[in-house]
Amino acid sequence: MNHNVKYYKVNIFITLGLLVLFFFVILVSFIGIIDTSEGLGICITMNVVINIPILIMVMYYIYRYCYYKKIELKYIQEVKLEKTFPFFNHMSGFIVSMNINGTMKKVETKAIYSSSMFTILSLDEFIGEVVEVGYDEANDVCVIIRKISNNDFYGE
């Protein structure tokens, strides 16, 4: 399972949990007036306004999860993760040099690594490490497949 699959799988469960939580919080907070038509309308409106954006996020994560679960990566090779690029809200990705069709090309990973305390994939855990990567031609991104120990990379 590559890192993108792991990232999107965890985010599916987190957003589904939020969806269910908000649904029941709204339902419980309007339980006293839900038997009136006005109360029912407010409850439905609140659920739609709050839960539709979360549902859209769930659908996006499911789409990405399925995409990366079925993907056939090309140009699989071992590289050392050294250079990062910042993204939004403590999220970062890596820039790696990959040999694609005989030429070295700088390719970015998805920005799914974080430096925050509560994270799925910790940036600190991977920086400076040797990993096996593959190339996703459709999106022009590098996908980290697994971490390899430094001894395996250098043949020691």
N, C-alpha and C positions, 0 to 999 in steps of 0.2 A: 504494500500500500504506500503510494507516494505521499509526500507531505501535503499536497493540495487536497487530496482525498480526506486525509485526517482532519485538516482545518475545516473543510466544508461540512463534514459529518458532525463534528462537535457543534458547529454553529447551527446546524439544523435542529439539534436537540435543545440548544439554548433558546433559540427563537420560538420553537414550539412550546417550550416551558413558559416563556413570557406570554405567549398567546393565551394559553390556558389560564395562567395566573390572572392576567388582566380581565379575561372574560368573567371569572368567578368573583374577582374583587368588585367589578362593576355590578354584577348580579346581586351580590350580597349587600352592597351599599344602597341598592334601590329595592330591596326585598319588601320594605314596608309599604311602598307606593306602587308596586308592580301590578297590583290588581286593578288599578285605574287605567284608563286608556292613555292618559297623559304620562303616567309613570312608566308604562310599558314603552311608549314612544321615546321617552328620554333614555331609558335603558338600552333600547335597540340603537338609537342614534349614537350614544356614547361608545357602545361596542363597535359599531361600524367605524367611527372616527378614529378610535385608538387601535383597533385590531386589523383593519385593512392594510395599513403600512407594514405591520409586522407580518401579515400573511404574504405580502409581496416579497419581503425579505426571505421568508421561508421558501417561497417558490424559486427565488434566485439561487439560494444555497442548494436546493435540490437539483436544479438545472446544472450548476457548476459541479456538484458532487458526481452526478451521473456522467458528465463530460469527462472529468479526470479519472473516473473509475474505469471507463472504457478506452481511454486514449492509448494509442500505440506510439510510444516515444521513439524518436530516432536519435542517432549519433550519441548513444549512451557511452559515457566516459567518466573518469574520476578527476575531480578538480578540488582545489583548496579554496575554501570560502574566506576571502580576505576583505573585499571591498563591499560596503553597504551603501544603500541610498535611502534617505528618509521619505516617509510618506505621511499619512494623516494620523494624528493622535498616538504617538509612540509606535506606530507600525513601520516596519522597514523591510526591505528586500535585499537581495545580494546581486552583485554584478560579477559575472564569471566570464572568463575567456574560454570559448569552446571551439573545438576543431570541427567545422561544418564544411563538408565538401572540400576538404584539404586546405581551407583557409581559417585563420583564427578570427573569431567574431566575438565581440562583447555582447552578452545576452543577460537580461535581467530576469530574476525570479519574480513571482507575484509577491506583493508586499504583505505577507501573512505572518511575519515574524515580529515579535514585540519585545520591548525592553521593560514592560510593566511587570508588576508582581504576579498578577493573575493572567496567565497567558496559556495558550494552547501550545505554541511553538516559541520557545525562548530564543531570542537573538543571541544571548550570551552562550547558550549551549552549542551553537553552531559556528560562531565566528572563529576563524583559524582552524577549523576542522576540515578533514578530507571527506568528501561525499561522492556518491555516485549520482550523476545527473543525466537527464535526457532532454531532448529538444522537442518542443511542441511547435511545429511549423505553422499551424493555423493561426496561433496567437503570437508567434515570435517570442516565446518565453522559455526559460530554462525551468525544469521541474526537478526538484531534489527527490531522489528515490529513497536513498538511505544513507546513514552515516557510516563511514568506514574508519577503522582505527588508523592512526598515523603509521603504525608498523606495517599494516597491509599495503599501504600506498607506496612506501619506500622499499618494499621487498625485504624487510629485516626479519 
